[in-house]
Amino acid sequence: MINKSEIINKFHIVVYLYLVFGWLLSETSCKFLLFFSPTVMVQWGINNDRCILTQLEEKYKKEEMNIKILKKDDDQIAEKDKEKEEGGSFTRNMFKKFGIEITERGTNILTYMVAYHSFLQSYWRVVF
């Protein structure tokens, strides 16, 4: 059975890819991104550079880990220790999966640049 944290993670990947490449799809998509990109950037800014989807995913992972601990399965406890090490932002964890090390500051700069780029591309397609 798929966990809630995994569902949120997959949804987060879709949202991330849409934010990065959505301006390539259509003019309607660009119009939506003109609202969505700044909204995401403001949400990051007022939430200490943390995405609400990342926080929700972490919340469900903690709940799922508590359930696994109650089952007292040694393999699952070892899995808990592995997942506890991952932590950090969604983007940084994605880079780690591909063997790319990046600082938290670098991750923040990159995510803001990508969102702003998407906004500018969308604006260009809608206005010009």
Secondary structure, 3 states (H helix, E strand, C coil): CCCHHHHHHHHHHHHHHHHHHHHHCCHHHHHHHHHHHHHHHHHHHHCCCCCHHHHHHHHHHHHHHHHHHHHCCHHHHHHHHHHHHHCCCHHHHHHHHCCCCCCHHHHHHHHHHHHHHHHHHHHHHHHC
